[in-house]
Amino acid sequence: MFVHPFDNHAGLRNTQPDAGNQQAVWLAHLIRAINGEYSAIACYEQIARRAPSAEARNIIMEIRDDEIRHFQTFSQFYTNLTGRRPQPQISEACPSTYKGGLEFAVKDEQNTVDFYRELARSANNPAMEQAFLKAAEDEQHHAVWFLYLLINIR
């Protein structure tokens, strides 16, 4: 079950935290986004190695390139806000099969769309808002491409 990123303990939807707490919550979600992109980069490299064709491999590597760009953008936001570089961590293990990897990627990309839209809505900086909206759009396209690859497994 997907847990909405701003429900329960996160606080942005259910309570009205003070400005300092709100920034801490936003930074925690930014770290989650950074870790998600970092994990996707590593996972998509593995999925691409298992791809049955050059076409599939190229599609996955193009998606991976987008994830690298998102990772770099979000990491720069974190550095600008904190004065420190993020210390990314793998947040989820990548499935060990090509089909399992594609199924995982479709769900992850689709869930990430909603998460990034929420981050865009809660950003207090227009550049961050636009970056997360663009990333959400990219993630939606990625989900479609992964679904295409999934339904065309031979």
N, C-alpha and C positions, 0 to 999 in steps of 0.2 A: 504494500500500500504506500502510495506517495504521500508524504507529509508536507503540507504547504510550508514553505520556508519562513513565513512570517506568522504562523499560528503558534499557539502554546507559549513556550518559554521565550520566543524571540522578541515579542513585545511590540513590534511596529503596528500590528493590526489590532491587537486586543487591549493595549494600554496606551497612555500618552507619556512616554518617558521624557526625562529632561534632556536638554541638548547634548550633554556629555555622554549620557547613556545611549542616546540615539546614535551618536557617532560611533560608539563602541560596537553597537549592534550592527551598524552598516559596515564597519571594518571587518567584523566577523563574517558577514555575508560576502564581502569582497574576498576574503581569504578562502572561503568555500568555493567561490567562482575560480580563483587562481588554482586551487587544488584540483578542481574539476577539469579545467583545461589541461593542466599538467598530466593528469591521469588519462585524459582522452588522447593526448599526443602519444603517450607510451602505448596505450591499448591499440590505437589505430595503426601504429607501426607493426604491431604483432598481427593484427587482422590482415594488413596488406601483404605480409609475408606468406600468409596462408591462402591468399586469393587464387582462384583457379585460372585467372586470365590476366593478361596485361591490361585490358580495359578496366577490370574491377580494381586491380592494383593502382592504376592511375587515378581513378575516382577517389579511392580511399586516401591516397597520398595528397590529392588536392584538398580534401576535407581536412586532413592533418595540417596542411599549410595554413588553412584558416584558423585552426585551433592554436597554432603557434603564434599567429598574429594576435588573437584574443589574449593569449597568455601574456604576451609582451605588453599589450595595452593595459591590461588589468594590473600587471606587476608595476608598471610605471605609475599608475594611479596610487597604488599602495605606497610606493616609495615617496611620491609627492606628498602624501598625507602624513606619513609617519617618519620620513627621513631614513627609513631602513629598507633594505631589500627583503622581499618575502622569502620564506624558507618553504618552498612547495613540498607537498607530500602526496603520494599516491593515495587517493581516497577510496578507491574500489578496485578489486582485482579484476583483470580482464579475463573473460571466459577463454577456455583453452581450444575451442574449435572455431572454425570460420563461421558456421551458421550461428553458433551461440554468441559469437562476437557481434555479428550483425543484429541479432535480436536485442542484445544488450544495448548496442549503439542506437537503434531506433528509439527505444524507450528513454534512454538517457538524454538524447538530443531533444526529444519532445518535452520531457520534464524541464529541461534547461531553458526552453523557450519561455515558459511561464515564470521561472525564477529570474531570468534576466529582465523580463518586462517589469516585474516587481522592483528590481534594483533600479531600473531606469526611472520608475515613478517616484522612488524614494531618494534619488540622487539630488543633491542641492547644487550641482554644477552642470551647466548645459553640455559641456564636452563629455562628461561621464554619462549623462542621460542619453545622448546621441550614440555613444559607443556601445552602451548596453542594448539600445534598440536595434542597432545594426547587428550586433552579435546575436540577438534573438532571431532576427531575420535569417542570418546565416545558419543558425542551429535548425530552423525550420526546413531550410533547403537541405541540410545534411540529413535530417530524418527521412526526407523523401528519397534522397539518393541511396541511403542504407536500405530503405524498404524496397527500392528498385532492385538492388543487388540481392536482397533476400528472396524476392519472388522469382528471380532468374537463376537461382542455384541449379546447377545441372548435375 
